[in-house]
Amino acid sequence: MSTGALSSEADSLKARLKQTWMAGDYDRFSRYLEGGAREFYERLAVPPGSRLLDVGCGSGQLVLMAAKDGLDVTGVDIASNLIERARARAQAEGLRVRFEEADAEALPFEDASFDAVVSLIAAMFAPRPDFVAKELLRVCTPGGTIAMANWTPQGFVGQMFKAVSKFIAPSGMPAPVLWGDEATVRERFGQGLAELHLTKRHYLFSYPFPPSEVVEFFRLYYGPTNRAFASLDGGGREQLRQELETLWSAHNRAGLGCTMVLAEYLEVIGVRA
């Protein structure tokens, strides 16, 4: 395949990806995930005054935490509506944060612009992971921190993606959950990191409503699930709903009327060479 054809295919994938993440209401969806975001952010222990870039910042949950801690913060995301929402949240709280609509595969910053480059369940979804790894390395200062949290193939969200993918055609990009595979992460960053620490952790999904309503919540507000349901006919939607309800129910650790599921992710913390 020619370089032009490959580029055109990548552009098409990115256009679909942007539509996916602009669907639903990720800001509302993410409010239930702030506890896990804070745990991830606090383990990084980035010193005040550091320049931090959040790649795939969504509606701003992690960057707002960092800004309150006195960091010099920039957030980027492919979804323009999420950037607008993040900017509004920062303004409402009187926080100074720079936001830009940008692509994780082509970050609009000079080399070595940031002391910490982080991505919480975000850059893993870009279609060309090798480009992502190069960009994260490029914009980070030598000795700086590169940190990611990525769903694992075998964890709960990996299983959920597998269930959804049975109903919709593959996107043509490498499986995002490969970013949750230790050997793959080591290969992608290669010699760019002087140190690399990989730890499997659990993100808590906790909802004050039962699994059936969690599935509906994901259908309404989580872009990938929203688009999956929208692509199906009535029978397909009902079958997907049943499979997801079964999955959530099987992993639910809460009592009647509530849902609590632990979702495994790979925490990636590296030191830029």
GUNU-768066 format. One line per field, with one value per atom (N, C-alpha, C): residue in one letter; x, y, z; atom name. Coordinates in steps of 0.05 Angstrom, whole numbers. Layout:
BEGIN
residu: [A  ...]
u: [X  ...]
v: [Y  ...]
w: [Z  ...]
atome: [CA  ...]
***
This chain:
BEGIN
residu: [M  M  M  S  S  S  T  T  T  G  G  G  A  A  A  L  L  L  S  S  S  S  S  S  E  E  E  A  A  A  D  D  D  S  S  S  L  L  L  K  K  K  A  A  A  R  R  R  L  L  L  K  K  K  Q  Q  Q  T  T  T  W  W  W  M  M  M  A  A  A  G  G  G  D  D  D  Y  Y  Y  D  D  D  R  R  R  F  F  F  S  S  S  R  R  R  Y  Y  Y  L  L  L  E  E  E  G  G  G  G  G  G  A  A  A  R  R  R  E  E  E  F  F  F  Y  Y  Y  E  E  E  R  R  R  L  L  L  A  A  A  V  V  V  P  P  P  P  P  P  G  G  G  S  S  S  R  R  R  L  L  L  L  L  L  D  D  D  V  V  V  G  G  G  C  C  C  G  G  G  S  S  S  G  G  G  Q  Q  Q  L  L  L  V  V  V  L  L  L  M  M  M  A  A  A  A  A  A  K  K  K  D  D  D  G  G  G  L  L  L  D  D  D  V  V  V  T  T  T  G  G  G  V  V  V  D  D  D  I  I  I  A  A  A  S  S  S  N  N  N  L  L  L  I  I  I  E  E  E  R  R  R  A  A  A  R  R  R  A  A  A  R  R  R  A  A  A  Q  Q  Q  A  A  A  E  E  E  G  G  G  L  L  L  R  R  R  V  V  V  R  R  R  F  F  F  E  E  E  E  E  E  A  A  A  D  D  D  A  A  A  E  E  E  A  A  A  L  L  L  P  P  P  F  F  F  E  E  E  D  D  D  A  A  A  S  S  S  F  F  F  D  D  D  A  A  A  V  V  V  V  V  V  S  S  S  L  L  L  I  I  I  A  A  A  A  A  A  M  M  M  F  F  F  A  A  A  P  P  P  R  R  R  P  P  P  D  D  D  F  F  F  V  V  V  A  A  A  K  K  K  E  E  E  L  L  L  L  L  L  R  R  R  V  V  V  C  C  C  T  T  T  P  P  P  G  G  G  G  G  G  T  T  T  I  I  I  A  A  A  M  M  M  A  A  A  N  N  N  W  W  W  T  T  T  P  P  P  Q  Q  Q  G  G  G  F  F  F  V  V  V  G  G  G  Q  Q  Q  M  M  M  F  F  F  K  K  K  A  A  A  V  V  V  S  S  S  K  K  K  F  F  F  I  I  I  A  A  A  P  P  P  S  S  S  G  G  G  M  M  M  P  P  P  A  A  A  P  P  P  V  V  V  L  L  L  W  W  W  G  G  G  D  D  D  E  E  E  A  A  A  T  T  T  V  V  V  R  R  R  E  E  E  R  R  R  F  F  F  G  G  G  Q  Q  Q  G  G  G  L  L  L  A  A  A  E  E  E  L  L  L  H  H  H  L  L  L  T  T  T  K  K  K  R  R  R  H  H  H  Y  Y  Y  L  L  L  F  F  F  S  S  S  Y  Y  Y  P  P  P  F  F  F  P  P  P  P  P  P  S  S  S  E  E  E  V  V  V  V  V  V  E  E  E  F  F  F  F  F  F  R  R  R  L  L  L  Y  Y  Y  Y  Y  Y  G  G  G  P  P  P  T  T  T  N  N  N  R  R  R  A  A  A  F  F  F  A  A  A  S  S  S  L  L  L  D  D  D  G  G  G  G  G  G  G  G  G  R  R  R  E  E  E  Q  Q  Q  L  L  L  R  R  R  Q  Q  Q  E  E  E  L  L  L  E  E  E  T  T  T  L  L  L  W  W  W  S  S  S  A  A  A  H  H  H  N  N  N  R  R  R  A  A  A  G  G  G  L  L  L  G  G  G  C  C  C  T  T  T  M  M  M  V  V  V  L  L  L  A  A  A  E  E  E  Y  Y  Y  L  L  L  E  E  E  V  V  V  I  I  I  G  G  G  V  V  V  R  R  R  A  A  A]
u: [17  0  18  11  27  25  45  45  20  12  -12  -37  -39  -62  -62  -38  -37  -45  -36  -42  -72  -84  -113  -129  -119  -133  -131  -107  -104  -122  -125  -142  -171  -179  -207  -212  -192  -195  -197  -181  -181  -207  -218  -244  -266  -265  -285  -280  -254  -247  -257  -253  -263  -293  -308  -337  -345  -330  -336  -333  -311  -307  -323  -334  -352  -381  -386  -413  -418  -443  -451  -445  -436  -429  -407  -382  -360  -356  -363  -360  -378  -403  -421  -411  -402  -392  -368  -350  -324  -327  -350  -353  -352  -360  -360  -332  -313  -286  -265  -273  -253  -236  -247  -231  -207  -211  -188  -169  -179  -161  -143  -155  -139  -118  -125  -105  -81  -87  -66  -49  -62  -47  -30  -40  -25  -1  -2  21  44  39  60  77  65  79  96  83  96  100  124  129  114  105  93  111  100  116  124  121  129  109  119  102  91  65  52  33  35  17  0  -26  -45  -55  -48  -55  -81  -102  -128  -141  -143  -151  -181  -197  -225  -236  -254  -266  -250  -225  -206  -202  -211  -210  -182  -162  -135  -121  -124  -110  -120  -146  -156  -143  -140  -126  -98  -83  -56  -54  -72  -72  -76  -94  -98  -73  -56  -31  -8  -14  7  25  15  31  24  42  38  26  0  -14  -25  -23  -34  -50  -74  -90  -96  -94  -101  -120  -138  -156  -165  -172  -181  -210  -225  -253  -257  -265  -267  -288  -310  -330  -320  -302  -291  -271  -256  -238  -253  -276  -293  -303  -311  -322  -300  -276  -254  -246  -246  -240  -260  -286  -307  -304  -297  -293  -270  -248  -225  -232  -246  -254  -272  -291  -309  -295  -273  -258  -234  -232  -211  -183  -181  -155  -143  -116  -102  -92  -105  -98  -99  -80  -81  -94  -113  -126  -123  -118  -117  -129  -144  -153  -128  -120  -96  -97  -79  -77  -53  -57  -35  -12  -18  3  19  10  24  20  33  29  41  26  34  53  74  93  122  140  168  179  202  215  220  219  226  211  185  169  157  157  143  160  157  170  156  130  113  93  91  72  55  29  12  -11  -22  -46  -61  -85  -101  -123  -120  -140  -148  -128  -134  -117  -91  -74  -74  -82  -84  -103  -121  -141  -133  -110  -101  -94  -99  -96  -68  -48  -20  -3  -1  12  42  56  84  88  69  70  65  47  40  65  78  101  123  128  149  142  116  108  110  101  103  132  150  179  190  182  193  187  163  155  163  175  183  212  219  246  262  288  305  303  299  296  268  250  222  206  181  163  144  142  121  103  77  60  34  25  0  -15  -41  -58  -74  -71  -82  -97  -122  -136  -121  -122  -109  -127  -116  -133  -150  -139  -154  -172  -169  -185  -214  -230  -258  -264  -251  -257  -247  -225  -216  -238  -251  -272  -297  -302  -325  -320  -295  -289  -292  -284  -285  -315  -332  -361  -372  -364  -375  -364  -339  -327  -340  -354  -368  -391  -400  -424  -418  -394  -386  -361  -357  -334  -309  -286  -261  -254  -240  -234  -211  -195  -171  -146  -149  -126  -118  -93  -86  -104  -109  -127  -116  -132  -123  -111  -123  -115  -87  -74  -46  -28  -38  -23  -24  -40  -41  -25  -10  8  36  49  76  97  98  118  114  89  84  92  87  95  125  140  169  179  167  176  170  147  140  157  164  181  211  218  245  267  286  309  302  278  271  268  266  263  288  298  320  310  285  272  243  233  205  194  173  160  131  124  98  84  60  45  16  5  -23  -39  -59  -75  -105  -122  -151  -164  -180  -197  -225  -235  -261  -284  -301  -326  -347  -359  -379  -403  -427  -451  -473  -490  -512  -537  -533  -555  -546  -565  -558  -545  -533  -519  -535  -561  -577  -577  -577  -577  -549  -528  -501  -497  -508  -506  -520  -543  -557  -541  -529  -512  -489  -476  -454  -465  -489  -500  -506  -515  -522  -497  -477  -457  -428  -422  -395  -393  -377  -376  -374  -354  -352  -377  -389  -413  -437  -438  -459  -459  -436  -433  -439  -430  -435  -465  -480  -509  -522  -513  -525  -521  -500  -494  -510  -525  -539  -569  -582  -611  -622  -649  -662  -653  -651  -643  -615  -597  -569  -566  -581  -579  -588  -609  -619  -599  -586  -567  -542  -533  -510  -516  -540  -549  -548  -559  -559  -531  -513  -486  -472  -476  -462  -475  -501  -513  -503  -500  -489  -461  -444  -416  -415  -430  -430  -440  -461  -473  -453  -439  -420  -396  -389  -366  -375  -401  -410  -405  -392  -385  -404  -423  -441  -467  -483  -509  -530  -554  -577  -579  -585  -590  -565  -541  -516  -497  -477  -457  -429  -411  -383  -366  -350  -333  -304  -285  -257  -247  -236  -226  -196  -182  -153  -141  -121  -105  -76  -60  -31  -21  -9  3  31  36  62  76  98  113  142  150  177  192  219  236  249  245  255  286  296  326  338]
v: [-24  0  25  45  69  86  104  122  139  149  165  150  125  109  104  98  94  119  142  167  173  167  171  153  128  109  118  129  139  163  181  204  196  175  165  153  138  126  148  169  191  206  210  224  208  181  164  165  165  166  192  214  240  239  229  226  209  188  170  184  199  211  237  248  271  262  236  225  222  220  216  242  238  261  251  254  242  257  283  298  286  280  268  240  225  198  197  217  216  224  236  245  221  198  174  162  172  161  178  199  218  207  188  176  161  145  131  150  171  191  204  210  223  204  179  159  158  156  155  180  203  229  232  225  229  211  187  169  181  199  210  230  243  262  282  295  315  340  351  375  400  417  442  458  472  488  472  446  429  434  431  433  406  403  378  379  359  356  331  335  312  307  284  276  260  271  259  267  293  304  302  295  294  321  320  345  357  347  361  350  326  318  318  307  305  332  348  373  393  392  410  404  378  370  381  378  387  418  432  461  471  457  465  460  442  436  454  474  493  484  465  457  475  477  492  471  473  451  457  437  438  413  415  392  392  368  366  342  344  322  325  302  302  312  311  318  348  364  393  400  385  391  386  366  361  383  393  415  440  445  468  464  440  434  437  427  428  457  473  502  516  509  521  514  489  480  494  498  512  541  554  582  585  566  567  565  550  547  567  585  605  593  572  558  565  569  575  549  541  517  523  514  516  491  495  472  475  453  454  428  431  408  397  372  362  332  321  293  281  259  247  237  234  225  248  273  296  319  319  339  366  388  414  429  415  427  422  439  435  411  401  380  388  369  374  397  399  422  417  392  385  368  372  356  330  330  306  305  281  277  253  257  236  231  207  199  178  187  169  157  131  117  134  142  161  156  161  158  130  111  83  79  98  94  106  119  130  107  110  88  78  96  88  90  69  70  77  70  77  107  120  149  162  150  160  158  135  131  152  156  175  203  211  238  242  222  225  229  214  216  243  251  276  301  303  328  328  306  304  311  326  333  308  306  284  284  261  258  264  272  277  251  254  230  227  202  194  174  180  162  157  132  124  105  104  83  72  46  33  7  4  -20  -45  -67  -91  -109  -126  -143  -162  -172  -192  -180  -154  -142  -137  -126  -123  -107  -84  -67  -81  -95  -111  -131  -144  -162  -148  -124  -108  -100  -91  -84  -108  -131  -156  -162  -159  -164  -145  -119  -99  -105  -113  -117  -139  -157  -179  -168  -145  -134  -112  -101  -80  -88  -79  -86  -75  -90  -80  -53  -36  -9  -9  -30  -30  -21  -12  -4  -26  -26  -45  -43  -65  -65  -46  -26  -7  -20  -44  -56  -69  -68  -77  -58  -33  -15  -24  -44  -55  -81  -87  -111  -102  -113  -104  -106  -128  -132  -111  -106  -87  -59  -51  -25  -22  -42  -41  -38  -52  -51  -23  -12  14  37  37  59  53  28  21  35  47  59  88  97  124  129  107  110  99  114  105  85  89  71  67  43  37  20  29  14  8  -18  -27  -41  -31  -42  -46  -70  -74  -64  -48  -36  -39  -32  -33  -6  0  24  16  31  24  38  22  32  29  51  49  66  54  68  61  81  77  66  50  37  10  -8  -35  -38  -62  -66  -59  -65  -58  -28  -12  17  27  12  19  16  -6  -10  13  21  44  70  73  97  98  75  74  79  68  72  102  116  144  162  156  176  169  143  135  131  148  149  122  104  79  61  60  44  57  84  99  93  94  89  60  42  13  7  17  13  26  50  65  51  35  22  -4  -12  -38  -35  -56  -56  -64  -65  -71  -97  -118  -144  -144  -131  -129  -113  -91  -75  -90  -106  -122  -143  -156  -177  -165  -142  -129  -120  -109  -101  -125  -148  -171  -181  -181  -190  -172  -146  -127  -128  -132  -134  -160  -181  -206  -202  -188  -183  -166  -144  -126  -141  -157  -172  -192  -206  -226  -215  -190  -178  -159  -156  -137  -146  -129  -136  -122  -107  -92  -108  -98  -111  -103  -110  -103  -73  -65  -37  -20  -32  -17  -34  -21  -35  -26  -45  -39  -60  -51  -69  -59  -77  -70  -76  -56  -58  -56  -76  -77  -58  -44  -28  -31  -25  -25  4  8  35  35  54  56  82  80  103  101  119  118  144  142  165  169  192  198  197  182  179  205]
w: [0  0  0  -16  -18  8  11  34  35  11  10  18  10  18  48  59  88  103  93  106  105  82  78  97  99  117  146  154  181  186  166  169  172  157  159  187  197  224  245  242  262  261  237  235  250  247  261  291  299  327  340  326  336  340  320  322  346  350  372  399  403  429  433  411  414  419  415  420  450  457  485  501  526  543  562  552  568  594  594  619  641  635  654  661  641  645  664  660  675  705  712  740  759  750  767  769  753  752  765  778  788  811  826  848  837  816  804  791  779  766  787  810  831  842  845  855  836  810  789  790  791  791  816  839  864  865  854  854  838  819  802  818  838  855  839  820  803  819  822  838  828  846  838  820  801  782  758  758  735  712  688  664  658  659  655  630  613  590  595  593  594  565  555  527  528  516  518  544  549  575  580  559  563  572  592  602  625  628  646  674  681  709  720  705  716  715  694  692  712  720  740  767  773  798  798  775  774  776  763  765  793  808  836  853  844  859  850  833  826  803  787  763  739  721  696  676  671  659  631  613  586  582  570  564  534  521  493  490  471  465  435  423  396  393  415  414  421  402  407  428  430  450  478  482  508  516  496  502  511  498  506  534  540  567  588  582  601  606  585  587  605  601  617  647  652  680  693  678  689  695  677  681  705  708  730  757  757  782  785  765  766  763  748  744  717  717  692  680  658  643  613  598  569  558  539  526  496  482  453  442  420  405  390  395  383  382  365  359  374  389  403  385  360  341  329  334  323  342  365  385  376  380  370  389  398  417  408  418  412  428  419  433  462  481  509  521  516  526  554  563  588  606  632  652  658  653  656  634  621  599  608  612  622  604  606  590  606  615  632  614  607  590  566  550  529  504  505  482  472  488  480  457  452  431  404  403  377  358  332  314  308  312  305  331  346  372  371  350  348  346  331  329  357  372  399  417  417  434  427  402  393  402  400  407  438  453  482  491  478  484  475  451  439  456  466  479  509  519  547  550  571  576  585  578  589  619  631  659  669  650  657  659  667  672  649  639  621  635  637  652  637  637  624  642  639  650  627  622  598  606  597  602  592  607  599  582  565  548  565  587  603  625  630  651  643  661  656  631  628  605  579  581  557  549  569  563  551  562  552  522  516  488  470  480  464  458  478  474  453  455  436  408  406  379  364  377  363  347  355  342  321  322  303  289  264  248  261  260  270  257  271  261  241  241  224  239  264  280  299  309  330  354  367  391  411  421  441  466  473  498  497  473  471  487  492  509  538  544  571  573  552  552  557  577  586  564  550  530  507  500  479  486  511  520  520  529  528  500  482  454  442  448  436  445  471  481  476  473  466  483  469  483  492  487  494  524  540  569  583  603  619  641  649  669  660  667  661  683  696  717  709  708  700  723  730  752  745  750  745  769  764  785  777  796  791  793  774  774  783  802  813  797  786  774  796  805  826  819  818  810  830  837  855  841  821  807  796  789  782  755  749  724  699  699  675  670  691  687  681  690  682  652  641  612  597  607  594  598  620  625  605  601  581  553  547  520  515  535  532  531  548  553  545  542  535  505  492  463  449  455  441  444  468  472  458  459  446  416  403  374  367  385  379  378  398  398  374  367  345  318  316  291  286  306  305  300  290  288  315  316  342  355  338  349  359  344  352  377  380  404  428  426  448  456  436  442  456  446  458  487  491  518  537  528  545  552  532  537  557  554  572  600  602  628  643  628  639  649  633  641  666  667  690  715  711  734  745  727  735  752  746  760  783  787  807  835  851  879  899  889  906  910  929  934  914  920  902  898  874  868  863  867  862  845  835  819  827  831  838  824  805  790  790  794  792  764  751  723  723  714  714  692  700  680  686  666  669  673  696  702  691  673  660  670  683  692  683  665  655  659  658  659  632  620  593  593  574  571  563]
atome: [N  CA  C  N  CA  C  N  CA  C  N  CA  C  N  CA  C  N  CA  C  N  CA  C  N  CA  C  N  CA  C  N  CA  C  N  CA  C  N  CA  C  N  CA  C  N  CA  C  N  CA  C  N  CA  C  N  CA  C  N  CA  C  N  CA  C  N  CA  C  N  CA  C  N  CA  C  N  CA  C  N  CA  C  N  CA  C  N  CA  C  N  CA  C  N  CA  C  N  CA  C  N  CA  C  N  CA  C  N  CA  C  N  CA  C  N  CA  C  N  CA  C  N  CA  C  N  CA  C  N  CA  C  N  CA  C  N  CA  C  N  CA  C  N  CA  C  N  CA  C  N  CA  C  N  CA  C  N  CA  C  N  CA  C  N  CA  C  N  CA  C  N  CA  C  N  CA  C  N  CA  C  N  CA  C  N  CA  C  N  CA  C  N  CA  C  N  CA  C  N  CA  C  N  CA  C  N  CA  C  N  CA  C  N  CA  C  N  CA  C  N  CA  C  N  CA  C  N  CA  C  N  CA  C  N  CA  C  N  CA  C  N  CA  C  N  CA  C  N  CA  C  N  CA  C  N  CA  C  N  CA  C  N  CA  C  N  CA  C  N  CA  C  N  CA  C  N  CA  C  N  CA  C  N  CA  C  N  CA  C  N  CA  C  N  CA  C  N  CA  C  N  CA  C  N  CA  C  N  CA  C  N  CA  C  N  CA  C  N  CA  C  N  CA  C  N  CA  C  N  CA  C  N  CA  C  N  CA  C  N  CA  C  N  CA  C  N  CA  C  N  CA  C  N  CA  C  N  CA  C  N  CA  C  N  CA  C  N  CA  C  N  CA  C  N  CA  C  N  CA  C  N  CA  C  N  CA  C  N  CA  C  N  CA  C  N  CA  C  N  CA  C  N  CA  C  N  CA  C  N  CA  C  N  CA  C  N  CA  C  N  CA  C  N  CA  C  N  CA  C  N  CA  C  N  CA  C  N  CA  C  N  CA  C  N  CA  C  N  CA  C  N  CA  C  N  CA  C  N  CA  C  N  CA  C  N  CA  C  N  CA  C  N  CA  C  N  CA  C  N  CA  C  N  CA  C  N  CA  C  N  CA  C  N  CA  C  N  CA  C  N  CA  C  N  CA  C  N  CA  C  N  CA  C  N  CA  C  N  CA  C  N  CA  C  N  CA  C  N  CA  C  N  CA  C  N  CA  C  N  CA  C  N  CA  C  N  CA  C  N  CA  C  N  CA  C  N  CA  C  N  CA  C  N  CA  C  N  CA  C  N  CA  C  N  CA  C  N  CA  C  N  CA  C  N  CA  C  N  CA  C  N  CA  C  N  CA  C  N  CA  C  N  CA  C  N  CA  C  N  CA  C  N  CA  C  N  CA  C  N  CA  C  N  CA  C  N  CA  C  N  CA  C  N  CA  C  N  CA  C  N  CA  C  N  CA  C  N  CA  C  N  CA  C  N  CA  C  N  CA  C  N  CA  C  N  CA  C  N  CA  C  N  CA  C  N  CA  C  N  CA  C  N  CA  C  N  CA  C  N  CA  C  N  CA  C  N  CA  C  N  CA  C  N  CA  C  N  CA  C  N  CA  C  N  CA  C  N  CA  C  N  CA  C  N  CA  C  N  CA  C  N  CA  C  N  CA  C  N  CA  C  N  CA  C  N  CA  C  N  CA  C  N  CA  C  N  CA  C  N  CA  C  N  CA  C  N  CA  C  N  CA  C  N  CA  C  N  CA  C  N  CA  C  N  CA  C  N  CA  C  N  CA  C  N  CA  C  N  CA  C  N  CA  C  N  CA  C  N  CA  C  N  CA  C  N  CA  C  N  CA  C  N  CA  C  N  CA  C  N  CA  C  N  CA  C  N  CA  C  N  CA  C  N  CA  C  N  CA  C  N  CA  C  N  CA  C  N  CA  C  N  CA  C  N  CA  C  N  CA  C  N  CA  C  N  CA  C  N  CA  C  N  CA  C  N  CA  C  N  CA  C  N  CA  C  N  CA  C  N  CA  C  N  CA  C  N  CA  C  N  CA  C  N  CA  C  N  CA  C  N  CA  C  N  CA  C  N  CA  C  N  CA  C  N  CA  C  N  CA  C  N  CA  C  N  CA  C  N  CA  C  N  CA  C]
***
